């Protein structure tokens, strides 16, 4: 019995230790209560009849007055202890997860309307399967911030990074093929995404590119330029190819740009990401799980513990002591 109490006393924490400096006031209050009782007793004896068998010369009992003074002092001491806020540390509190900025780049060219994938046993459009699979990733990542960029003949932001997963799912459902014309401008889409995550700051950005080939046919920023910028900013690009032939990592030429351009496999490799060829819905789901494992949500180590406040106990003890003192005073007054 004593050992658990000793262990609890060792673990006890005082949130306001300065309150112990008020404990001498409890002794002062008790002394004042004792003096007040003594003066009250002397005043009461002056009214005794001089013929009451020598009671005028008898000394008034001081034990009850001293007890009441101790009760008052104990009540104020208990309240001082309650003000110091004794606490027992509880379990460690897990801090909120430090999620990621996940920006999905959706290829909305006409080739994404091909029904060469299957969903629930039926033929399905490439873009429709992409939206279904990525919606599951959004639902299962409460600590992340999601943004959506569509690209075709030009790139446009459908949703800036937000914690509101319901809005992210709603905007994901609204994405459709041929939304921005036909013709790829992947470099513009990556550049737009990098500008968004740079503005947000403070989180680990991840770009997920969904495309059927990833080849650029126009735009103002080449894939080579966008890849170099992503690499300089430390942004990882994960590429998921959902149709066509798997990328082989060979550069291709674009008339608008002089330098050879990297394909999806090269973009992922050069930025520290990963490339996935997902020719069906199951492969896309495996790719999403691999992306989540490659760039996991950070969970910092706990630094604070839950505190169980014990101030109610000394507070109640002080109230009981004061009630006992009041009852004693009332009993003494009724006898007088």
C-alpha positions as CSV (number, residue, x, y, z in Angstrom):
1,X,0.0,0.0,0.0
2,X,2.8,2.4,0.9
3,X,4.9,1.6,-2.1
4,X,2.3,2.8,-4.7
5,X,1.7,5.9,-2.7
6,X,5.4,6.6,-2.5
7,X,5.7,6.0,-6.3
8,X,2.8,8.4,-7.0
9,X,4.4,11.0,-4.7
10,X,7.7,10.8,-6.6
11,X,5.8,11.3,-9.9
12,X,3.8,14.2,-8.6
13,X,4.2,17.4,-10.6
14,X,3.3,20.9,-9.4
15,X,2.1,23.2,-12.2
16,X,2.4,26.4,-10.0
17,X,5.0,25.7,-7.4
18,X,5.1,29.4,-6.5
19,X,1.8,28.9,-4.7
20,X,3.8,27.3,-1.8
21,X,5.0,30.7,-1.0
22,X,1.4,31.5,0.2
23,X,1.4,28.7,2.8
24,X,2.8,31.0,5.6
25,X,-0.4,33.0,5.2
26,X,-2.3,29.9,6.4
27,X,-0.4,30.1,9.7
28,X,-1.2,33.8,10.0
29,X,-4.9,33.2,9.3
30,X,-4.9,30.5,12.0
31,X,-3.2,32.8,14.5
32,X,-5.7,35.5,13.8
33,X,-8.5,33.0,14.2
34,X,-7.0,32.0,17.6
35,X,-6.7,35.6,18.7
36,X,-10.2,36.4,17.7
37,X,-11.6,33.4,19.6
38,X,-9.6,34.4,22.7
39,X,-11.0,38.0,22.6
40,X,-14.5,36.7,22.0
41,X,-14.2,34.4,25.0
42,X,-13.0,37.1,27.2
43,X,-15.8,39.4,26.1
44,X,-18.3,36.7,26.8
45,X,-17.0,36.2,30.4
46,X,-17.7,39.8,31.3
47,X,-21.4,39.2,31.1
48,X,-21.4,36.4,33.7
49,X,-23.2,37.1,36.9
50,X,-20.7,37.6,39.8
51,X,-22.4,35.1,42.0
52,X,-22.2,32.1,39.6
53,X,-20.0,30.1,42.0
54,X,-16.7,31.7,41.1
55,X,-17.1,31.2,37.3
56,X,-15.9,34.8,36.9
57,X,-12.5,33.8,38.2
58,X,-12.3,30.5,36.1
59,X,-10.2,30.5,33.0
60,X,-12.0,30.0,29.7
61,X,-11.1,26.7,28.0
62,X,-8.9,27.3,25.0
63,X,-8.7,23.8,23.5
64,X,-11.8,24.3,21.3
65,X,-10.6,27.7,20.1
66,X,-7.2,26.3,19.3
67,X,-8.8,23.4,17.4
68,X,-10.9,25.8,15.4
69,X,-7.8,27.9,14.6
70,X,-6.0,24.8,13.4
71,X,-9.0,23.9,11.2
72,X,-9.0,27.4,9.6
73,X,-5.2,27.2,9.1
74,X,-5.5,23.7,7.6
75,X,-8.3,24.9,5.2
76,X,-6.1,27.7,3.9
77,X,-3.1,25.4,3.6
78,X,-5.2,22.9,1.5
79,X,-6.3,25.7,-0.7
80,X,-2.7,26.8,-1.2
81,X,-1.8,23.3,-2.2
82,X,-4.7,23.2,-4.6
83,X,-3.5,26.5,-6.1
84,X,-0.1,24.8,-6.7
85,X,-2.0,22.4,-9.0
86,X,-0.7,19.0,-8.2
87,X,-0.7,16.7,-11.3
88,X,0.1,13.1,-12.1
89,X,1.6,12.6,-15.5
90,X,-0.4,10.3,-17.8
91,X,0.3,8.7,-21.2
92,X,2.4,10.5,-23.8
93,X,0.4,12.7,-26.2
94,X,1.0,12.0,-29.8
95,X,1.5,15.2,-31.8
96,X,-0.4,15.7,-35.0
97,X,1.1,14.1,-38.1
98,X,3.2,16.3,-40.3
99,X,1.7,15.4,-43.7
100,X,2.7,16.2,-47.2
101,X,1.6,18.5,-50.0
102,X,0.4,16.1,-52.6
103,X,-0.3,17.7,-56.0
104,X,-1.8,15.3,-58.6
105,X,-1.2,16.2,-62.3
106,X,-3.9,14.8,-64.4
107,X,-3.4,14.2,-68.1
108,X,-6.8,15.3,-69.6
109,X,-5.9,14.7,-73.3
110,X,-8.3,12.8,-75.6
111,X,-6.2,9.6,-75.3
112,X,-7.3,9.4,-71.6
113,X,-10.8,8.6,-72.8
114,X,-9.8,5.1,-74.1
115,X,-11.7,2.3,-72.5
116,X,-8.8,-0.2,-72.3
117,X,-8.9,-0.5,-68.4
118,X,-11.3,-2.4,-66.3
119,X,-13.1,-1.4,-63.1
120,X,-15.3,-3.8,-61.2
121,X,-15.1,-6.3,-64.0
122,X,-16.3,-3.9,-66.7
123,X,-14.4,-1.8,-69.3
124,X,-13.6,1.7,-68.0
125,X,-12.1,4.9,-69.2
126,X,-8.5,5.5,-68.3
127,X,-9.2,8.9,-66.6
128,X,-12.2,7.4,-64.7
129,X,-10.1,4.7,-63.2
130,X,-7.4,7.2,-62.3
131,X,-10.0,9.3,-60.4
132,X,-11.4,6.3,-58.6
133,X,-8.0,5.1,-57.4
134,X,-6.7,8.4,-56.4
135,X,-9.9,9.2,-54.5
136,X,-9.2,6.3,-52.3
137,X,-5.7,7.7,-51.6
138,X,-7.3,11.1,-50.6
139,X,-9.7,9.4,-48.2
140,X,-7.0,7.5,-46.5
141,X,-4.6,10.4,-46.0
142,X,-6.2,12.8,-43.5
143,X,-2.9,14.5,-42.6
144,X,-2.0,15.5,-46.2
145,X,-2.9,18.5,-48.2
146,X,-4.1,17.8,-51.7
147,X,-4.0,19.9,-54.9
148,X,-5.1,19.1,-58.4
149,X,-3.7,20.4,-61.7
150,X,-5.0,19.3,-65.1
151,X,-3.0,19.6,-68.3
152,X,-3.6,19.2,-72.0
153,X,-2.9,21.9,-74.5
154,X,-2.3,24.1,-71.5
155,X,-2.1,23.6,-67.7
156,X,-4.5,24.9,-65.2
157,X,-5.1,24.6,-61.4
158,X,-8.3,22.8,-60.5
159,X,-7.6,23.0,-56.8
160,X,-4.8,24.6,-54.8
161,X,-3.4,22.5,-52.0
162,X,-6.1,22.2,-49.3
163,X,-6.8,20.1,-46.2
164,X,-10.5,19.9,-47.1
165,X,-10.7,16.4,-48.5
166,X,-14.3,16.7,-49.5
167,X,-13.5,19.6,-51.8
168,X,-10.6,17.7,-53.2
169,X,-12.8,14.7,-54.0
170,X,-15.4,17.0,-55.5
171,X,-12.9,18.7,-57.8
172,X,-11.4,15.3,-58.7
173,X,-14.8,14.1,-59.9
174,X,-15.2,17.1,-62.0
175,X,-12.1,16.6,-64.0
176,X,-12.8,15.3,-67.5
177,X,-11.0,14.5,-70.7
178,X,-10.4,17.2,-73.2
179,X,-10.9,19.8,-70.5
180,X,-7.9,21.9,-71.6
181,X,-7.7,20.7,-75.2
182,X,-5.5,18.1,-76.8
183,X,-1.7,18.1,-76.7
184,X,0.6,17.6,-73.8
185,X,2.3,20.3,-71.8
186,X,3.7,18.3,-68.9
187,X,6.5,20.8,-68.3
188,X,4.0,23.6,-67.7
189,X,2.0,21.4,-65.3
190,X,5.1,20.6,-63.3
191,X,6.2,24.2,-63.2
192,X,2.7,25.3,-62.0
193,X,2.7,22.7,-59.3
194,X,6.2,23.7,-58.1
195,X,5.1,27.3,-57.8
196,X,2.1,26.2,-55.7
197,X,4.0,24.1,-53.2
198,X,6.7,26.8,-53.0
199,X,4.1,29.3,-51.9
200,X,2.6,26.9,-49.3
201,X,6.0,26.0,-47.7
202,X,6.6,24.1,-44.4
203,X,5.6,20.7,-45.7
204,X,7.2,18.0,-47.8
205,X,5.9,18.3,-51.4
206,X,5.2,15.4,-53.6
207,X,4.0,15.5,-57.2
208,X,2.0,12.6,-58.7
209,X,1.8,12.6,-62.5
210,X,-0.9,10.6,-64.2
211,X,-0.4,10.3,-67.9
212,X,-0.6,7.8,-70.7
213,X,2.7,8.7,-72.3
214,X,4.0,12.0,-70.8
215,X,5.3,13.3,-74.1
216,X,5.3,17.1,-74.4
217,X,4.2,18.7,-77.6
218,X,4.0,22.3,-76.6
219,X,3.9,24.7,-73.7
220,X,6.2,27.4,-72.3
221,X,8.3,25.2,-70.0
222,X,10.1,22.0,-71.2
223,X,10.0,18.8,-69.2
224,X,13.8,19.1,-68.9
225,X,13.5,22.6,-67.3
226,X,10.7,21.5,-65.0
227,X,12.7,18.4,-63.9
228,X,15.8,20.5,-63.2
229,X,13.7,22.9,-61.1
230,X,12.0,20.1,-59.2
231,X,15.4,18.6,-58.5
232,X,16.8,21.9,-57.3
233,X,13.8,22.4,-54.9
234,X,13.9,18.9,-53.6
235,X,10.5,17.9,-54.8
236,X,10.0,14.3,-55.7
237,X,7.9,13.4,-58.8
238,X,6.1,10.1,-58.9
239,X,4.9,9.1,-62.4
240,X,2.1,6.7,-63.0
241,X,1.6,5.7,-66.7
242,X,-1.8,4.4,-67.2
243,X,-1.8,3.4,-70.9
244,X,0.3,3.0,-74.0
245,X,3.7,1.5,-74.0
246,X,5.8,1.7,-70.8
247,X,8.4,4.5,-70.9
248,X,11.9,3.2,-71.7
249,X,13.8,6.2,-70.4
250,X,15.0,7.4,-73.8
251,X,15.0,11.1,-74.4
252,X,12.8,12.4,-77.2
253,X,12.9,15.6,-79.3
254,X,10.4,18.4,-79.3
255,X,10.6,21.0,-82.0
256,X,9.9,23.9,-79.6
257,X,12.9,23.1,-77.5
258,X,16.5,22.4,-78.5
259,X,17.6,20.0,-75.8
260,X,16.4,16.4,-75.6
261,X,13.4,15.9,-73.2
262,X,13.1,13.2,-70.5
263,X,10.1,10.9,-70.5
264,X,8.1,9.8,-67.4
265,X,10.7,7.3,-66.2
266,X,13.5,9.8,-66.4
267,X,11.5,12.6,-64.7
268,X,10.8,10.3,-61.7
269,X,14.4,9.0,-61.5
270,X,16.0,12.4,-61.7
271,X,13.9,13.9,-59.0
272,X,14.2,11.0,-56.6
273,X,10.7,9.7,-57.1
274,X,9.5,6.5,-58.8
275,X,8.0,5.4,-62.0
276,X,5.0,2.9,-62.3
277,X,3.4,1.4,-65.3
278,X,-0.2,0.7,-64.3
279,X,-2.0,-1.0,-67.1
280,X,-5.0,-1.9,-64.9
281,X,-6.8,-0.7,-61.8
282,X,-5.0,-3.1,-59.5
283,X,-1.6,-1.9,-60.7
284,X,-2.7,1.6,-60.1
285,X,-3.7,0.8,-56.5
286,X,-0.3,-0.9,-55.9
287,X,1.4,2.2,-57.3
288,X,-0.5,4.4,-54.9
289,X,0.5,2.2,-52.0
290,X,4.1,2.3,-53.1
291,X,4.0,6.1,-53.4
292,X,2.5,6.4,-49.9
293,X,5.3,4.1,-48.5
294,X,8.0,5.9,-50.4
295,X,7.0,9.3,-49.0
296,X,5.4,8.5,-45.7
297,X,3.6,11.0,-43.5
298,X,5.9,12.0,-40.7
299,X,4.9,11.4,-37.1
300,X,7.1,13.4,-34.6
301,X,8.0,11.8,-31.3
302,X,5.8,12.8,-28.5
303,X,7.1,15.6,-26.3
304,X,4.2,16.2,-23.9
305,X,2.3,13.9,-21.5
306,X,-1.3,14.0,-20.5
307,X,-1.7,15.5,-17.0
308,X,-4.3,14.3,-14.4
309,X,-5.1,17.2,-12.2
310,X,-5.4,16.5,-8.5
311,X,-6.3,20.0,-7.3
312,X,-9.9,19.0,-6.5
313,X,-8.8,16.8,-3.6
314,X,-7.0,19.5,-1.5
315,X,-9.8,22.0,-2.6
316,X,-12.4,19.7,-1.1
317,X,-10.4,19.0,2.0
318,X,-10.1,22.7,2.6
319,X,-13.8,23.1,2.3
320,X,-14.5,20.3,4.7
321,X,-12.1,21.7,7.3
322,X,-13.8,25.1,7.0
323,X,-17.2,23.5,7.4
324,X,-15.9,21.7,10.5
325,X,-14.7,25.0,12.0
326,X,-18.0,26.6,11.3
327,X,-19.9,23.8,12.9
328,X,-17.6,24.0,16.0
329,X,-18.1,27.7,16.3
330,X,-21.9,27.3,16.0
331,X,-21.9,24.6,18.7
332,X,-19.8,26.8,21.1
333,X,-22.1,29.8,20.5
334,X,-25.2,27.7,21.3
335,X,-23.7,26.5,24.5
336,X,-22.9,30.1,25.5
